[in-house]
Amino acid sequence: MEITGKNITTTLEAYTNKVQQTKQPAASDPGKEQPTVKGDTVSLSKEAREVAAVTQKIEETPDIREDKVAEIREKINNGTYTVDGQKAATNLLAESLINELV
């Protein structure tokens, strides 16, 4: 069916009236059983529920590890923070190689 021009208003009014009629019980026959209006349902697979749970955990995990930041800040303030140059260089090279491979 093609809905254009003046038909849009008429069609929307008819649809709205029909929806309202199905939601409201008929007042003319109170003893008559009304049809049940069923809503849409969604069923998620086990894998989808697991993905949703993992995604929620990731969203709840803070981007910044405050405990680690506080520990490093304290070491810097005390003058006891040291950087292992060899380890830093190794990590930089490893990350660079991984980025080139990907």
C-alpha positions as CSV (number, residue, x, y, z in Angstrom):
1,M,0.0,0.0,0.0
2,E,1.3,3.4,-0.9
3,I,0.6,6.2,1.6
4,T,0.8,9.8,0.2
5,G,-0.5,13.2,0.7
6,K,-3.9,13.3,2.5
7,N,-3.8,9.5,3.0
8,I,-1.1,9.8,5.6
9,T,-3.3,11.6,8.1
10,T,-6.3,9.3,7.6
11,T,-4.1,6.2,7.8
12,L,-2.4,7.4,11.0
13,E,-5.7,8.2,12.6
14,A,-7.1,4.8,11.7
15,Y,-4.0,3.0,13.0
16,T,-4.1,5.0,16.2
17,N,-7.8,4.3,16.8
18,K,-7.2,0.6,16.1
19,V,-4.4,0.5,18.6
20,Q,-6.4,2.3,21.3
21,Q,-9.3,-0.2,20.7
22,T,-7.1,-3.2,21.3
23,K,-5.7,-1.7,24.5
24,Q,-9.1,-0.7,26.0
25,P,-11.7,-3.3,27.0
26,A,-15.1,-2.8,25.4
27,A,-17.5,-1.0,27.8
28,S,-20.6,-2.4,26.0
29,D,-20.1,-6.0,27.0
30,P,-18.3,-6.3,30.4
31,G,-18.8,-10.0,30.7
32,K,-17.2,-10.7,27.3
33,E,-13.6,-11.8,27.5
34,Q,-11.3,-9.4,25.7
35,P,-8.5,-10.6,23.3
36,T,-5.1,-10.5,24.9
37,V,-2.6,-8.1,23.2
38,K,0.8,-9.7,23.1
39,G,3.9,-7.6,23.0
40,D,7.1,-8.3,21.2
41,T,9.6,-10.6,22.9
42,V,13.4,-10.9,22.5
43,S,15.3,-14.0,23.2
44,L,19.1,-13.8,23.5
45,S,21.4,-16.8,23.0
46,K,23.8,-17.9,25.7
47,E,26.7,-16.5,23.8
48,A,25.0,-13.1,23.5
49,R,24.3,-13.0,27.2
50,E,27.9,-13.8,28.0
51,V,29.1,-11.1,25.6
52,A,26.7,-8.6,27.3
53,A,28.1,-9.6,30.8
54,V,31.7,-9.2,29.7
55,T,30.9,-5.9,28.0
56,Q,29.2,-4.6,31.2
57,K,32.3,-5.7,33.3
58,I,34.6,-3.8,30.9
59,E,32.4,-0.7,31.1
60,E,32.5,-0.9,34.9
61,T,36.3,-1.2,35.0
62,P,38.0,2.2,35.3
63,D,40.4,3.3,32.6
64,I,42.8,4.5,35.2
65,R,44.1,2.2,37.9
66,E,43.9,4.7,40.8
67,D,45.8,2.3,43.2
68,K,48.8,2.1,40.8
69,V,48.8,5.8,40.2
70,A,48.8,6.5,43.9
71,E,51.7,4.1,44.4
72,I,53.8,5.7,41.7
73,R,52.9,9.2,42.9
74,E,54.1,8.3,46.4
75,K,57.4,6.8,45.1
76,I,58.0,10.0,43.0
77,N,57.3,12.2,46.0
78,N,59.6,10.1,48.2
79,G,62.3,10.1,45.5
80,T,62.3,6.3,45.3
81,Y,60.8,6.0,41.9
82,T,63.2,4.5,39.3
83,V,62.8,3.7,35.7
84,D,64.3,0.5,34.2
85,G,65.6,1.8,30.9
86,Q,66.2,-1.6,29.5
87,K,62.6,-2.7,30.2
88,A,61.2,0.5,28.8
89,A,63.2,0.2,25.6
90,T,62.1,-3.5,25.2
91,N,58.5,-2.6,25.7
92,L,58.7,0.3,23.2
93,L,60.3,-2.0,20.6
94,A,57.8,-4.8,21.2
95,E,54.9,-2.4,20.8
96,S,56.4,-1.0,17.6
97,L,56.9,-4.4,16.1
98,I,53.3,-5.5,17.0
99,N,51.9,-2.3,15.4
100,E,53.8,-3.0,12.2
101,L,52.5,-6.5,12.0
102,V,49.0,-5.5,12.5
